[in-house]
C-alpha cells in the first residue's frame, strides 16, 4: 500500500497518517471503503500495532476514518467528516500563512495561482464561495 521511511525525522504514525490522507485525497481509497485492520497493517509494514492504532485514532479524530464496532475502520465521506468545519478553518489559516510566506519570499501571484491549479483548483474540486 505504501512505504514507511524508518530513517525519517517524522514519527512513523505521522507517516502512516500522511500516507492514508494522500490515498484518500487522491481518490485511491473511496468513501465507506474498509481499510486494513490494525493487525494486518502492522504486519504488512512490520511495525508495532500500537503505532498503527495511534495513526488510525488520529485519522478518525481528523475525520478521515470512522470505525464500526466489530467491523473495523472505514474511509469517511468528506462532507460528513466529523469536525470537518474546524479542520477546514485550521487549513485555511495555514493556507493564508503559507501564501503570505511565499509572497514575502518573492513568489509571484502567477506562481501561486499555478500551484493552486496543480493541486486541483482548476478541476473544480474547490467551491469558489469559500
C-alpha positions as semicolon CSV with decimal commas, in nm:
position;residue;x (nm);y (nm);z (nm)
1;X;0,000;0,000;0,000
2;X;0,270;0,249;0,098
3;X;0,620;0,271;0,238
4;X;0,749;0,394;0,571
5;X;1,087;0,566;0,592
6;X;1,243;0,445;0,916
7;X;1,525;0,700;0,877
8;X;1,286;0,994;0,854
9;X;1,266;1,251;1,133
10;X;0,888;1,229;1,106
11;X;0,728;0,985;1,351
12;X;0,613;0,656;1,200
13;X;0,250;0,710;1,299
14;X;0,258;1,052;1,128
15;X;0,392;0,888;0,811
16;X;0,104;0,639;0,825
17;X;-0,144;0,926;0,871
18;X;0,007;1,123;0,582
19;X;0,009;0,821;0,352
20;X;-0,356;0,742;0,421
21;X;-0,453;1,108;0,374
22;X;-0,278;1,114;0,036
23;X;-0,454;0,794;-0,074
24;X;-0,792;0,932;0,034
25;X;-0,741;1,276;-0,123
26;X;-0,617;1,118;-0,448
27;X;-0,929;0,901;-0,461
28;X;-0,740;0,572;-0,434
29;X;-0,937;0,495;-0,119
30;X;-1,308;0,565;-0,167
31;X;-1,565;0,680;0,092
32;X;-1,702;0,393;0,302
33;X;-1,418;0,164;0,186
34;X;-1,285;-0,064;0,459
35;X;-0,920;-0,011;0,547
36;X;-0,690;-0,291;0,662
37;X;-0,719;-0,390;1,026
38;X;-0,461;-0,258;1,271
39;X;-0,308;-0,604;1,298
40;X;-0,292;-0,657;0,920
41;X;-0,146;-0,311;0,859
42;X;0,117;-0,360;1,132
43;X;0,211;-0,695;0,983
44;X;0,232;-0,551;0,629
45;X;0,452;-0,259;0,738
46;X;0,638;-0,463;1,005
47;X;0,578;-0,204;1,274
48;X;0,418;-0,214;1,617
49;X;0,035;-0,243;1,617
50;X;0,019;0,032;1,881
51;X;0,175;0,269;1,625
52;X;-0,091;0,181;1,368
53;X;-0,364;0,217;1,631
54;X;-0,235;0,566;1,712
55;X;-0,240;0,659;1,342
56;X;-0,594;0,522;1,295
57;X;-0,714;0,711;1,602
58;X;-0,558;1,032;1,465
59;X;-0,720;0,975;1,124
60;X;-1,054;0,924;1,297
61;X;-1,007;1,241;1,503
62;X;-0,932;1,436;1,185
63;X;-1,241;1,298;1,012
64;X;-1,070;1,077;0,754
65;X;-1,180;0,747;0,912
66;X;-1,476;0,624;1,109
67;X;-1,499;0,298;1,295
68;X;-1,780;0,050;1,330
69;X;-1,764;-0,170;1,637
70;X;-1,681;-0,524;1,538
71;X;-1,633;-0,438;1,169
72;X;-1,326;-0,215;1,162
73;X;-1,231;0,121;1,020
74;X;-1,365;0,282;0,704
75;X;-1,289;0,590;0,493
76;X;-1,522;0,877;0,583
77;X;-1,742;1,060;0,337
78;X;-1,573;1,404;0,309
79;X;-1,883;1,619;0,365
80;X;-1,981;1,409;0,665
81;X;-1,637;1,405;0,826
82;X;-1,661;1,469;1,197
83;X;-1,527;1,810;1,291
84;X;-1,453;1,895;0,929
85;X;-1,556;2,260;0,967
86;X;-1,298;2,306;1,244
87;X;-1,030;2,133;1,034
88;X;-1,125;2,344;0,730
89;X;-1,080;2,659;0,938
90;X;-0,735;2,538;1,054
91;X;-0,628;2,454;0,699
92;X;-0,749;2,788;0,562
93;X;-0,540;2,967;0,823
94;X;-0,239;2,750;0,734
95;X;-0,301;2,828;0,365
96;X;-0,311;3,203;0,433
97;X;0,009;3,181;0,633
98;X;0,182;2,979;0,362
99;X;0,075;3,218;0,085
100;X;0,192;3,515;0,293
101;X;0,531;3,350;0,339
102;X;0,555;3,271;-0,034
103;X;0,482;3,637;-0,116
104;X;0,739;3,752;0,140
105;X;0,999;3,523;-0,019
106;X;0,931;3,673;-0,362
107;X;0,694;3,421;-0,518
108;X;0,476;3,589;-0,780
109;X;0,097;3,581;-0,793
110;X;0,119;3,380;-1,115
111;X;0,338;3,116;-0,949
112;X;0,099;3,087;-0,655
113;X;-0,201;3,057;-0,887
114;X;-0,018;2,790;-1,087
115;X;0,046;2,595;-0,766
116;X;-0,322;2,618;-0,678
117;X;-0,420;2,490;-1,023
118;X;-0,177;2,199;-0,989
119;X;-0,349;2,093;-0,668
120;X;-0,693;2,056;-0,822
121;X;-0,840;2,405;-0,809
122;X;-0,869;2,417;-1,186
123;X;-1,051;2,084;-1,185
124;X;-1,344;2,229;-0,994
125;X;-1,268;2,047;-0,670
126;X;-1,289;2,365;-0,463
127;X;-1,607;2,564;-0,402
128;X;-1,538;2,920;-0,511
129;X;-1,776;3,058;-0,245
130;X;-1,532;2,976;0,037
